[in-house]
Structures are given as C-alpha cells and as structure tokens.
Amino acid sequence: IALSGLSQTYDGTGKSVIATTNPLSLSGVTITYDGSSVLPMDAGTYAVVARLNNANYTTTDATGNLVIGKGTASIALSGLSQTYDGTGKSAIATTNPLDLSGLTVTYDGSSVLPTDAGTYAVVARLNNVNYTATDATGSLVIGKGTASIALSGLSQTYDGTGKSVTATTNPLDLSGLTVTYDGSSVLPIAAGTYAVVVRLNNANYSASDGTGSLVIGKGTASIALSGLSQTYDGTGKSVIATTNPSGLSGLTVTYDGSSVLPMAAGTYVIVASLNNANYTAIEITGNLVIDKKVITVTADGKMKKYGETDPVLTYKITSGTLNDSDKFTGDLERYPGENVGTYAITQGTLKLNHNYDLIYKGANLIIGNSTINFAALPQKIYGDTDFNPGASSNVSTADITYSSDNVAVATIVNGKIHIVSAGTANITAAQTGAINVSRTLIVSKANLTALANNQSRLYGTTNPVLTVTYSGFVNGDDVSKLTALPVTATNATINSLPGIYPITLKGAVSDNYNFNYIDGILNVIPLADAELIDLRLSSGRLSPAFATENYSYNAFVDHAVDNLLLTPTLSNPGATLRINGGASMNIPLKVGFNIITIEVIAQDGKIKSNYTLKIYRGDSEASVFANNILSPNNDGKNDKWIIKDIELYPDNKVTVYDRAGRVVYTKDGYNNEWDGSLKGATLVEGTYYYIIDLGPGKRRFKGFITIIINR
C-alpha cells in the first residue's frame, strides 16, 4: 500500500489521503485518521494507517501523517473615525471568511476601549484554529465632541468685591473653562463695562468662545451732614459730610455755592454731592449756622479823691476770648458828677464787630475824701494763726473792711486774715469814701519731717512693712492731706546677708508742706539655729541611716575609694560647716578606719552640733581572707565565720561544701553571719571547703575551714 495526498489545506471539508495497492485496486483497504475512520476537517496533523483485509493478499500497514494546513484569511478595519460622547469607542474588524473566531483588537496596546478624544493605534489580530491572517493595523481617531457655552450674570452692581459672570457648558460642568474680562483673568471690581470672553480648553470637547459684556453698575450711597451748628472763632468752619459706605472719594461740599469755608457769623446753604467712580448718591442740603461768639466784659471799680481828675476807666474780659485780629472799639463812660459819692460806670461806646454778642457788667467810680494806710503784709507760713491786716484811715467814722482774691489761700474771718493754704493772695482794704488799697500775702509751706522707722528681721525672711513717722503737721492735718506719700525703700533682699541696710524716703508731694526726710535702718539679724537635715556620701552607706538627732555613724568603702565626697544639707542657708577643721567636703581616705568630724555652725557663729563619721576603707581584694576556724559554742570566740572586709563587696557570693562535695551553706551578699549550722543544726566537726566570689569582675578564691565542737 502506498499513501499520497498527505499535505492539504483547510477549507471546511473532510480531507482524505489516497491509498494505492499494488496490485492496483485491491478490495478490503481501510484508512483511519488518529484511529478514526471519520475524515478530519480542522487544520492539524493526523496519524494515518492504511490496512488491507483481502481474501487473496496480505501486506504490511501503510502509515503516514496527514497535514491539514491553516487556510489564509484577511482582516479589514472600518469605523476608524468617531466622535467623543463619553462612551468607549471600538473599531470594526471584519474577517474574510466572515465571522472567524479568535479575533482580538487592541488600542495603543490595550484591549480597553478608548473613551477620550485622540488618536489610538489599532491592531486587529487573528488567532484561529484553521485560519491565519496578517495583522490589520490602522488608527482610530476619536474627534472632540461639540459643546456650547452660555453666559449669565452679565449685569451686576458695585459693592467693592470682584464680580464674575456665570459660564455654563452644554454638556454641563465641563473642565478647562477660562473667563477673561478685558483680556485679564482678574475679576473686575470697579463700576464699568468689561468685554467677557469664555474659552473652553477641554480634552474631549471643543466649543466656540462665549462672548458678552459684564456691566457693573454704580452702587447706591448716601450722604449725611453733621456739625451744622458752630460758633465764630475767626477760623473757617466746615460741616462734616459722611458717606455710607464710609470714606468715599469725590465728595464736595459748597457753602452758599462756594468751596471757601465761611468764617463770619451767619447762615450758609450747604450742598454736599458725590462724584465717585463706583457710587452714586443724591445731593444733600442743609444750613450751617455760625453763631456769634459771646464775650463778657466787666468794668473795673475805680476810686478817686475829691477834686482829682477821673482815672482811666478800664475793663477785663471775664468770659470768652477775642480772636487775634478782632478788637474793641469805643470807651466806657460814667454818670456825670464830681461831688463825693458813687457813680455808675456804663458801657458807653464800647463794642465789637458783628461776629460777637457783647455782654457788659458794670462797676462804680467812687469819689471819696479819706485815705487808707495799708503796710506790706509780713510773709507767713502755713499753720500760722489768724492775724490783723493792720490797715488804718484818716477817717475814723467808717469801718475798714478786707477781702481776699484767693480764698483757697486766705479768707477774712472776723476782720482777721485766716490762712487756708500755702500760696499767694491779694488782700484789699476798703472804706467808704476811700480808694481801695491791696497788699500781697505770701504764705510759705510749713516744714514736715518724715522719719523712716527702724526695722529688723531674721536672715532669709521677707522684709517687714516699712513705716513712716511724721512730725510737723499743723491745723490738725494728717497723712490724708498729703497729695502723695513718701516712698520707702531698702536695698536689702531676702538673700541679703546679716547686717545694717538703709531705709530711704523720697517722693512725697504736698501743696502745704516742705519735706525733711530722715532715713532709717533695717537690721538683718543672723539666724541662731542650725542643724544638719541630711548627709550623703559619694560611696558607701551610713549606718545607721541619717537622722538629725543621731550624731555618730559608720560606713564602709571599697579599697578603690581613696577619697570621699560629703554632700550635707543644712536647715537654713546661712549656716556653715567645719569638716575636720576645714571647709573641704572632699576627704582623702587611708586604708583602715578614718574619723571625720562635722561641726554645724549657725549664722551667729555659734557651734550648734557635732557629728562623727567612722569610715572604714578596706584593703585591696588580695587582702580579703577568711578565718579557717569556726567554733560555734557561744564562748564569744570564733562563734561566726569571719571573712575580713567581705562587707565591702556586697555583690559577693559564698558557698561551703563538705568532703563529699555537697553544699552545706551558700549566701549571696554574705556579711559574717554563718554559725556553722545547716537547717538549724550545727554541722559535725570536721574540715569543709569554701569558694568565695567577691562579685562580677572581682577576685574569686577558695580554701578550707575547720569546724570544732566542744573544745
């Protein structure tokens, strides 16, 4: 049997090989493909067996492989131009033959459908059992969607804040929207018209610019007037025009149509108007009334002797003041007559200009025939008693009266001058028919002594209240009559050493007293008590523990400690210590016992207590040795097993063994307390062995001990 037709191409039909016999056309030939008589269709390799079952012939099976090769297909792409709508976009890949399975499409290497606008590399690939095809490639272009922009909020009113329009996209809320006002992204504030351009820069949408005009109208303001009633003083008067909102520029005020401030008394029509870039306001009007200034003049009383010419009639301004450029015109006049008597002084022709209201208060001219003799007054001191002014007259038929022009300094009581306070007053003597005579009274301040009281306190306590004693008050005065009390001070602080410190005075104020200060002293007294309230050692431990009332102590230190630093604490900071007769707290130690004495000395220099420290400094580790005899019979000798200086090594460990190597005693921190017993019973007489470990990093040694009973 010979096989042929072993290479074929898939076409969707069953494929068979040709089996030829020799001799030709023998019957009984069967062919199987992978063991089946069914013709294979799919591309692949199939094991072919051709077998002869003939009544007259026999032959060996013919075998081979039928190879069905894949058919050739093609792929075509379409739908490569689309528009963004927010959904994934796919290209259309069509096979020939149609609808072949195993077709995959990727976009920029990914199987995920692209959504955003852009260009994507498309690869369509066929992975089919029966067909092969060349990849189809192309570009999927997703064009931007078309959006629109609508503007609103184009009419607004100035309020001092930036104004923005509202730009709405369709579809809604697209990103990449920019708004400019006259070409700037800064929001406009001032009233005016602004060209608005809204532009969309979006990855997936394009839109025509939205344009319009934002009109910011002027805000509405108001104007209020105040200060409409004023009084003439020779200067220009202005009203107060206030805007709401406050402080707006462009406010003008006119007075009877002029911007010049009026000065003269009168009524002026006020017009306030606003010319502001951002606000408009209704003009407001009012009347500024400048009242006349009131001036009061009081005529001075005058006197003359009969037959003399009149004195010049004078006056004083007793209320109000004249402006620098304004002056009186005219003169005072008096009623006519030259006989002895009293004549009224009138305003006469005295007047001021139209800006003043002049109020006149009259006085009298007295024509008399007597003379007052009034000597200069003696200088007085505050606190002096009342005294007679001492004026006299050549006419005895009329009394002389007195008056004071400063009753805060002196008054007239029962015809005498009564001193009220230090200062100056004019005392006037008057008599009917005589010219008044005035004399000046000068009252000096009285002397007041302020003495700082001496004080004392203990060292370390706060200063006492510093007090003052006064001498020299008059008229029943006390400290309540002083304007300011003297300030007491000392330079002593709570930490100042015992001694004398000054107490100073200064700063008193009074209208009636001169001050004489006398300083005092503050005595800081040294403390008389002192005690040691704590004592610490740089090495070792006090035995017993420190207590103030215990004055004797022991301590043990290692051989390595060649000096000991004491840290004492005293009950008060003024006390001192004397250690071994000196001041050093650092005490050198010798091997063996060292005696340290501590004297506690109070601030007053007296010794208050004495302490004694007995410090034992051990030998070196090599000198530590154990007694080799233990006789626990309570005779006071060798009743305890003594290891010299073991107490200096608190981290020690001691172990004792019997001859068989059993532990009969062990102790961490041994302190010479073993009496040769085990569980309360004395060990049998004999020799025992020990190991002594002085502690980490220290000497470790061994030896033997003999326990002796009843000897």
Buried (B, 14 or more C-beta within 10 A) or exposed (E): BEBEEBEBEBEEEEBBBEBBBEEEEBEEBEBBBEEEEEBBBEBBEBEBBBBBEEEEEEBEEBEBEBBBBBBEBBBEBEEBEBEBEEEEBBBEBBBEEEEBEEBEBBBEEEEEBBBEBBEBEBBBBBEBEBBBBEEBEBEBBBBBBEBEBEBEEBEBEBEEEEBBBEBBBEEEEBEEBEBBBEEEEEBBBEBBEBEBBBBBEBEBBBBEEBEBEBBBBBBEBEBEBEBBEBBBBEEEBBBEBBBEEEEBEBBEBBBEEEEEBBBEBBEBEBBBBBEBEBBBBEEBEBEBBBBBBEBBBBBBBBBBBEEEEEEEBEBEEEEBEBBEEBEBEEEBBBEEEEEBBBBEBBBBEBEBBEBBBBBBEBBBBBBBEBBBEBEEBEEBBBBBEBBEBBBEBEBEEBEBBBBBEBEEBBBBEEEEBBBBBBBEBBBBBBBBBBBBBBBEBBBBBBBBBBBBBEBEBBBBEEBEEBEBEBEBBBEEBEBEBBEEBBEBBBEBEEEBEBEEBEBBBEEBEBBBBBBEBEBBBBEBBBBEBBBBEEBEBBBBEBEEEBEBEEEEBBBBBBBEBEEBEBEBEBBBEBBBBBBBEEEEBEBEBEEEEBEBEBBBBBBBEEEBBEBEBBBBBBBEBEEBBBEBEBBBBEEEEBBBBBBBBBBBBBEBBBBBBBEEEEEBBBEEEBEBEBBBEBEEEBBEEEEBBBBBBBBEEEBEBEEEBEBBBEE
